[in-house]
């Protein structure tokens, strides 16, 4: 099945995000993990984060051609709720003890084109 232009850009951005995270010391555990209810987690990774130790990290990737900052505003409200639900299901299926495992949510925003991507990463605060 051929991808649309938007899907191609998204796939490219996700690959850039994975390379960025690996270079930053993350270990990629899963990619494009889906629940039965069709909620998806783009990247699931682990990283040693002092003082917490090995931390399970759920990463949302947003890719935009224009460097206008709108990717940072894309993971809020309903999207964040879906991400949290999917993360909970992931932990249950993988038998991860969420009471003892440090968990963090992040977003990686990829801007630009194949020649010159600009990547922004930040933690998503959970209320």
C-alpha positions as CSV (number, residue, x, y, z in Angstrom):
1,X,0.0,0.0,0.0
2,X,1.4,3.4,-1.0
3,X,1.7,6.2,1.5
4,X,0.2,9.6,1.2
5,X,2.6,12.6,1.2
6,X,1.6,13.3,4.8
7,X,2.4,9.7,5.8
8,X,5.7,9.8,4.0
9,X,6.7,12.9,5.9
10,X,5.5,11.4,9.2
11,X,7.5,8.2,8.6
12,X,10.6,10.2,7.7
13,X,10.2,12.3,10.9
14,X,9.7,9.3,13.1
15,X,12.9,7.7,11.7
16,X,14.7,11.0,12.4
17,X,13.3,11.0,16.0
18,X,14.5,7.4,16.5
19,X,18.1,8.3,15.3
20,X,18.0,11.4,17.6
21,X,16.9,9.4,20.6
22,X,19.5,6.6,20.0
23,X,22.2,9.2,19.8
24,X,21.0,10.6,23.1
25,X,21.4,7.3,24.8
26,X,17.8,5.9,24.6
27,X,17.2,2.2,24.0
28,X,14.2,1.8,21.6
29,X,11.9,-1.0,22.8
30,X,8.9,-0.6,20.4
31,X,7.7,1.5,17.6
32,X,4.1,2.2,16.4
33,X,2.6,0.1,19.1
34,X,-1.2,-0.1,18.8
35,X,-3.9,-1.0,21.3
36,X,-7.1,-2.8,20.2
37,X,-8.9,0.6,20.4
38,X,-6.5,1.9,17.8
39,X,-4.6,4.2,20.1
40,X,-0.9,4.2,19.1
41,X,2.3,4.9,20.8
42,X,4.9,6.2,18.3
43,X,8.1,5.2,20.3
44,X,8.6,3.3,23.5
45,X,12.1,3.6,24.9
46,X,14.2,3.3,28.0
47,X,16.9,5.6,29.4
48,X,18.9,5.9,32.5
49,X,17.7,9.1,34.1
50,X,19.3,10.2,37.4
51,X,18.1,10.0,40.1
52,X,15.3,7.7,39.0
53,X,17.3,5.0,37.2
54,X,16.0,3.1,34.2
55,X,13.0,5.1,33.0
56,X,10.3,3.9,30.6
57,X,9.6,6.7,28.1
58,X,6.6,7.0,25.8
59,X,7.4,9.4,22.9
60,X,5.0,11.1,20.6
61,X,6.5,12.3,17.3
62,X,5.2,15.2,15.4
63,X,6.7,16.2,12.0
64,X,6.1,19.4,10.2
65,X,7.6,20.8,7.0
66,X,7.4,24.4,8.2
67,X,9.5,25.5,11.2
68,X,6.6,27.4,12.8
69,X,6.4,25.8,16.2
70,X,3.0,24.3,15.8
71,X,4.2,20.7,16.4
72,X,4.8,21.6,20.1
73,X,1.1,22.5,20.5
74,X,-0.1,19.2,19.0
75,X,0.2,16.9,22.0
76,X,-2.4,18.2,24.4
77,X,-5.8,17.4,25.8
78,X,-7.4,14.4,24.1
79,X,-4.2,13.3,22.4
80,X,-2.4,13.2,25.7
81,X,-5.3,11.2,27.3
82,X,-5.1,8.7,24.5
83,X,-1.4,8.4,24.9
84,X,-1.7,7.8,28.7
85,X,-4.4,5.1,28.1
86,X,-2.2,3.4,25.5
87,X,0.8,3.5,27.9
88,X,-1.2,1.9,30.6
89,X,-2.3,-0.9,28.3
90,X,1.3,-1.3,27.1
91,X,2.5,-1.7,30.7
92,X,-0.2,-4.2,31.5
93,X,0.5,-6.3,28.4
94,X,4.2,-6.2,29.0
95,X,3.7,-6.9,32.7
96,X,5.5,-3.7,33.8
97,X,5.0,-2.8,37.4
98,X,3.9,0.9,37.1
99,X,4.2,1.4,40.8
100,X,7.9,0.7,40.7
101,X,8.9,1.8,37.2
102,X,9.7,5.4,36.6
103,X,7.6,6.6,33.6
104,X,8.0,9.7,31.5
105,X,6.1,11.1,28.5
106,X,8.0,13.1,25.8
107,X,7.5,14.7,22.5
108,X,10.0,14.9,19.7
109,X,9.1,17.5,17.1
110,X,10.9,17.2,13.7
111,X,10.8,20.3,11.4
112,X,12.2,20.7,7.9
113,X,13.1,18.5,5.0
114,X,15.4,15.6,4.5
115,X,18.4,17.9,3.9
116,X,18.1,19.9,7.1
117,X,15.9,18.6,9.9
118,X,15.6,20.5,13.1
119,X,14.6,18.4,16.1
120,X,13.1,19.6,19.4
121,X,12.6,17.3,22.3
122,X,10.8,17.9,25.6
123,X,9.1,16.2,28.5
124,X,5.3,16.4,28.6
125,X,4.2,17.1,32.1
126,X,1.4,14.8,33.3
127,X,-1.1,16.2,35.7
